[in-house]
Amino acid sequence: MSYPLVRDLAADAIPVAVTCRVLGFSTQAFHKWNRSPVTDRDWDDAHLINAAIDIHHDDPEFGYRFIADELHQAGVKVGERRVWRLCSQQQLWSAFAKRRGLTRKAGPPVHDDLVDRTFSAPATNVVWLTDITEHPTGEGKLYLCAIKDVCSNRIVGYSMNHRMTAALAVSALRNAIALRSPAGTIVHSDRGSQFRSHAFVRTLRTNGLVGSMGRVGACGDNAAMESFFSLIQKNVLDRQRWGTRDELRIAIVTWIERTYHRRRRQRALGRLTPIEYEILTTAARAA
């Protein structure tokens, strides 16, 4: 828009009529704009952009369709096409978007690597590992975010949802915090957008936890978490075809709480289950 230029030149004593004639529009159009430089539409767009940026910061994988859904959920009446236009202007692209000529790299780490592939700890609540896995059902994918204590191998928090968002990771983290009441615990993850999101980082900070992130493309940086997902893949996910997300959700919870925590003995724990190991080590420290 050239109207602000006309106003700036007028302040330098250049006649409005001359500038408008050179730029190719009428003085009437300029004066109409000058009486109300910011239209109601522009004002509404600015508020929508701010809301869209907040949503995208919390969930970088959200494209304009998901952002539009979140706005509708918040009670904002706006068309999907308008959201697309505003997101395009602000370059609010999904982290998973595939566009011609664009090669995406993993996002920058928001934490240093404090674990450095040392998957052991002298006590519980010193180091936690977290990651996300997925599995298809007849209704679509189900995503699981789990958090494991490297000392006892216990799954201290987990959450499941049909969408892989920052809220999934935050929910698992809050469940772990509610169960363990940690202080100063290192929470190690990969560089997934869910773990780099403002919501996840804010939850770490407000609860006195310390974030840690591995390198790009280095699967060994979170190998201990991958080993748990390999177990659940073999023992639950691949055992049958799952018709609904609820069926798979119940099977996962049952396997973690009944089998993995209380029946599956691990050589790394001296042939104890995670629950047995925690009970014995806690009693030993109290003695």
HUHU-V454381 format. One record per residue. N is the residue number from 1. PHI is phi in whole degrees, 0 to 359 (999 if undefined). PSI is psi in degrees with one decimal (999 if undefined). OMEGA is omega as a letter, one per 30 degrees, with the letter a starting at -180 (* if undefined). Layout:
n | phi | psi | omega
N | PHI | PSI | OMEGA
N | PHI | PSI | OMEGA
This chain:
n | phi | psi | omega
1 | 999 | 132.7 | a
2 | 262 | -4.0 | a
3 | 301 | -42.3 | l
4 | 299 | -31.2 | l
5 | 294 | -40.8 | l
6 | 300 | -42.9 | a
7 | 294 | -40.0 | l
8 | 294 | -40.6 | a
9 | 291 | -34.1 | l
10 | 296 | -34.1 | l
11 | 294 | -21.6 | l
12 | 264 | 19.4 | l
13 | 73 | 20.6 | l
14 | 267 | 123.8 | a
15 | 302 | 140.1 | l
16 | 299 | -42.7 | a
17 | 300 | -40.0 | a
18 | 294 | -47.1 | a
19 | 297 | -42.1 | l
20 | 296 | -39.6 | l
21 | 295 | -41.0 | l
22 | 293 | -40.0 | a
23 | 277 | -12.2 | l
24 | 89 | 28.9 | l
25 | 220 | 167.6 | a
26 | 278 | 155.6 | l
27 | 292 | -30.0 | l
28 | 298 | -40.5 | l
29 | 295 | -39.7 | l
30 | 295 | -46.5 | a
31 | 295 | -34.5 | l
32 | 296 | -43.8 | l
33 | 294 | -38.5 | a
34 | 294 | -28.0 | l
35 | 289 | -27.5 | l
36 | 214 | 79.1 | a
37 | 301 | -34.8 | l
38 | 251 | 112.1 | a
39 | 282 | 165.4 | l
40 | 300 | -36.6 | l
41 | 296 | -43.5 | l
42 | 297 | -40.3 | l
43 | 297 | -44.6 | l
44 | 295 | -39.6 | l
45 | 298 | -39.9 | a
46 | 298 | -41.5 | l
47 | 292 | -39.1 | l
48 | 295 | -39.7 | l
49 | 297 | -43.9 | l
50 | 300 | -42.6 | l
51 | 293 | -41.1 | l
52 | 295 | -39.6 | l
53 | 297 | -42.3 | l
54 | 298 | -43.3 | l
55 | 296 | -44.5 | a
56 | 292 | -34.9 | l
57 | 295 | -38.4 | l
58 | 286 | -32.0 | a
59 | 223 | 85.0 | a
60 | 298 | -18.4 | l
61 | 280 | -5.8 | l
62 | 287 | 125.9 | l
63 | 268 | -172.4 | a
64 | 295 | -30.8 | a
65 | 294 | -46.2 | l
66 | 294 | -36.9 | l
67 | 297 | -41.9 | l
68 | 299 | -41.1 | l
69 | 298 | -42.4 | l
70 | 294 | -38.2 | l
71 | 296 | -42.5 | l
72 | 297 | -40.2 | l
73 | 297 | -31.2 | l
74 | 275 | 3.3 | l
75 | 88 | 12.8 | l
76 | 268 | 120.9 | l
77 | 271 | 109.5 | a
78 | 207 | 143.5 | l
79 | 283 | 149.7 | a
80 | 297 | -35.5 | l
81 | 295 | -37.6 | l
82 | 292 | -39.5 | l
83 | 297 | -41.5 | l
84 | 301 | -43.4 | a
85 | 297 | -45.3 | a
86 | 291 | -39.6 | l
87 | 294 | -37.0 | l
88 | 295 | -41.9 | l
89 | 299 | -39.3 | a
90 | 267 | 0.7 | a
91 | 57 | 44.7 | l
92 | 269 | 76.6 | a
93 | 268 | 152.2 | l
94 | 296 | 143.9 | l
95 | 296 | -18.9 | a
96 | 258 | 6.7 | a
97 | 296 | 140.7 | l
98 | 242 | 109.0 | a
99 | 235 | 146.6 | a
100 | 303 | 130.8 | l
101 | 81 | 4.9 | a
102 | 245 | 125.1 | l
103 | 245 | 117.9 | a
104 | 267 | 141.5 | l
105 | 248 | 161.6 | l
106 | 299 | 145.4 | a
107 | 293 | 162.3 | l
108 | 292 | 148.5 | l
109 | 290 | 144.5 | l
110 | 259 | -0.9 | l
111 | 219 | 157.5 | l
112 | 284 | 161.9 | l
113 | 276 | 101.9 | a
114 | 266 | -6.1 | a
115 | 261 | -42.2 | l
116 | 51 | 46.1 | l
117 | 63 | 19.9 | l
118 | 265 | 90.7 | a
119 | 267 | 60.1 | l
120 | 209 | 159.9 | l
121 | 206 | 149.3 | a
122 | 286 | -16.2 | a
123 | 204 | 168.6 | l
124 | 289 | 157.4 | l
125 | 65 | 21.7 | l
126 | 266 | -47.2 | l
127 | 225 | 128.9 | l
128 | 244 | 147.0 | l
129 | 246 | 147.1 | l
130 | 216 | 149.2 | l
131 | 196 | 175.0 | a
132 | 232 | 137.7 | l
133 | 232 | 170.2 | a
134 | 218 | 159.2 | l
135 | 206 | 140.1 | a
136 | 281 | 149.6 | l
137 | 228 | 178.1 | l
138 | 295 | -19.4 | l
139 | 263 | -5.7 | a
140 | 124 | -176.7 | a
141 | 286 | 150.3 | l
142 | 240 | 128.7 | a
143 | 256 | 137.7 | l
144 | 238 | 123.6 | l
145 | 251 | 124.6 | a
146 | 234 | 152.1 | l
147 | 233 | 125.6 | a
148 | 242 | 135.5 | l
149 | 278 | 122.0 | a
150 | 287 | -17.6 | l
151 | 286 | -49.2 | a
152 | 253 | -6.2 | a
153 | 64 | 14.7 | l
154 | 283 | 141.8 | l
155 | 276 | 103.9 | a
156 | 273 | -13.5 | l
157 | 196 | 143.3 | l
158 | 203 | 160.8 | a
159 | 207 | 149.2 | l
160 | 229 | 146.6 | a
161 | 200 | 163.3 | l
162 | 275 | -3.0 | l
163 | 231 | 139.7 | a
164 | 266 | 86.2 | a
165 | 240 | 173.2 | l
166 | 299 | -32.2 | a
167 | 299 | -31.5 | l
168 | 297 | -47.9 | a
169 | 292 | -40.2 | l
170 | 296 | -39.6 | l
171 | 297 | -43.8 | l
172 | 298 | -42.0 | a
173 | 295 | -42.2 | l
174 | 295 | -36.4 | l
175 | 297 | -40.7 | l
176 | 294 | -41.0 | l
177 | 296 | -42.0 | l
178 | 296 | -35.0 | a
179 | 283 | -38.0 | a
180 | 250 | -18.8 | a
181 | 49 | 57.9 | a
182 | 282 | 164.9 | l
183 | 217 | 118.8 | l
184 | 74 | 12.8 | a
185 | 294 | 137.7 | l
186 | 276 | 127.3 | l
187 | 247 | 108.7 | a
188 | 258 | 135.7 | a
189 | 214 | 178.1 | l
190 | 274 | -168.4 | a
191 | 264 | 28.0 | l
192 | 301 | 148.9 | a
193 | 299 | -29.4 | a
194 | 296 | -36.6 | a
195 | 274 | -15.0 | l
196 | 266 | -4.7 | a
197 | 294 | 153.7 | l
198 | 300 | -37.4 | a
199 | 295 | -42.5 | a
200 | 290 | -45.6 | l
201 | 297 | -39.3 | l
202 | 294 | -38.1 | l
203 | 294 | -38.9 | l
204 | 301 | -51.4 | a
205 | 296 | -45.3 | a
206 | 290 | -17.0 | l
207 | 253 | 12.9 | l
208 | 71 | 26.1 | l
209 | 260 | 161.6 | a
210 | 241 | 124.1 | a
211 | 279 | 152.6 | l
212 | 212 | 141.9 | a
213 | 224 | 141.2 | l
214 | 278 | -175.3 | a
215 | 274 | 166.1 | l
216 | 288 | 131.7 | l
217 | 70 | 11.5 | a
218 | 255 | 90.4 | a
219 | 296 | -25.9 | l
220 | 293 | -16.9 | a
221 | 291 | -15.2 | l
222 | 222 | 36.7 | a
223 | 299 | -35.8 | a
224 | 295 | -33.9 | l
225 | 286 | -37.9 | l
226 | 297 | -33.0 | l
227 | 295 | -36.4 | l
228 | 293 | -44.2 | l
229 | 296 | -31.8 | l
230 | 296 | -40.0 | l
231 | 296 | -45.9 | a
232 | 290 | -29.5 | l
233 | 296 | -45.7 | a
234 | 286 | -38.3 | a
235 | 269 | -19.2 | a
236 | 231 | -61.7 | a
237 | 299 | -42.8 | a
238 | 266 | 6.7 | a
239 | 287 | -26.0 | a
240 | 197 | 173.7 | l
241 | 274 | 132.3 | a
242 | 258 | 121.8 | a
243 | 284 | -38.3 | a
244 | 230 | 160.1 | l
245 | 294 | -36.3 | a
246 | 296 | -39.3 | l
247 | 300 | -46.6 | a
248 | 291 | -38.6 | l
249 | 300 | -45.9 | l
250 | 296 | -40.3 | a
251 | 295 | -39.1 | l
252 | 294 | -47.8 | l
253 | 299 | -43.7 | a
254 | 298 | -44.1 | a
255 | 293 | -42.9 | a
256 | 295 | -50.7 | a
257 | 282 | -36.5 | a
258 | 267 | -44.5 | a
259 | 268 | -57.1 | a
260 | 294 | -44.9 | a
261 | 282 | -34.0 | a
262 | 240 | -11.3 | a
263 | 233 | -25.2 | a
264 | 271 | 107.0 | a
265 | 280 | 142.5 | a
266 | 240 | 131.3 | a
267 | 297 | -34.5 | l
268 | 296 | -19.1 | l
269 | 255 | 18.9 | a
270 | 74 | 35.5 | a
271 | 61 | 33.1 | l
272 | 251 | 159.6 | l
273 | 279 | 162.4 | l
274 | 304 | -40.6 | l
275 | 294 | -45.1 | l
276 | 299 | -42.7 | a
277 | 298 | -43.7 | a
278 | 294 | -39.0 | a
279 | 296 | -44.7 | a
280 | 291 | -43.4 | a
281 | 291 | -34.8 | l
282 | 295 | -42.3 | l
283 | 294 | -38.5 | a
284 | 294 | -38.3 | l
285 | 289 | -30.9 | a
286 | 283 | -22.2 | a
287 | 288 | 999 | *
